[in-house]
Amino acid sequence: MLSAQERKELKLFAADIRIQCMEEFRSIGAGHVGGSMSMADLMACLYGRIMKVDSRHPRMEDRDRIVVSKGHAGPAMYAALALKGFFPMDELKTLNRIGTRLPSHTDRNKTPGVDMTTGSLGQGFSSGLGIALGCKLKSLDNYTYIVLGDGELAEGQVWECAMFAPANHLDRVIVFVDKNGYQLDGATDEILPLGDVCEKFESFGWHAIDVADGNSVDEICSAVEAAKADTERPKLIVLNTVKGLGCPAAFDPELPTNHNMEVSDRIADEAIAALQLEKEALL
């Protein structure tokens, strides 16, 4: 359970991640706002409390690994990495520009702190399990965290992975599904309904946890603690989140989707002002 101080620090961190995401999107005039903003709280919990990582030694052997399989949400990861000192904050404004270390989708060969290149949905799950298996063979004392989008669950290799992890006893894998209800072309329930994700994974041999408020730092951290208590099976945590949370313009009914949207100075300023008010209320 989080103390009041820990809760405040993680909420402030999440707000800062969202603020920096908006600055990234403003710098290029557009971006994957929806899926980046929905997982800011998860990034805050992972980098602010849960993961064993070191910005001074981003490739240390026994670090926890993280694979953001929904690679288009890289801006949220970049914001967290910059705020934790993996690279200078000014670099965030180079998002997706020529010569940048911060491409639109995550790239391990470019960005300090990124463990796997992703973008082709589903492949990050496969790669993450490969990383976890390698760590197990080396007897490393670490966890591998993998972040999937709910639309990504339509990919066939996701279900190959669902079989592979229990078969190979990858008990130090924790997979998060950012279940914000939408994908590129609309609502996931309208395009390809997911059904009960936890029930499906449990049938493959996973320990599955459904988090009602996936934007709650308390619920995220509690779910991870519960997951780690199971030392026999791979773990899945479904986070029911709000796509675009923190950006008022993302909920404009005139917008066909907030998956990848234009971000003007007005839109960025409006979001950042609201987030600054959130921070002030916490202080």
Secondary structure, DSSP 8 states (H G I E B T S, - for coil): ---HHHHHHHHHHHHHHHHHHHHHHHHHTEE-HHHHHHTHHHHHHIIIII----TT-TT-TT--EEEESSGGGHHHHHHHHHHTTSS-GGGGGGTT-TT-S--SS--TTTSTT--S---STTHHHHHHHHHHHHHHHTT-S--EEEEEETGGGGSHHHHHHHHHHHHTT-TTEEEEEEE-SEETTEEHHHHS----HHHHHHHHT-EEEEES-TT-HHHHHHHHHHHHH--SS-EEEEEE--TTTT-GGGG-TTSS-SSSEE--HHHHHHHHHHHHHHHHHH-
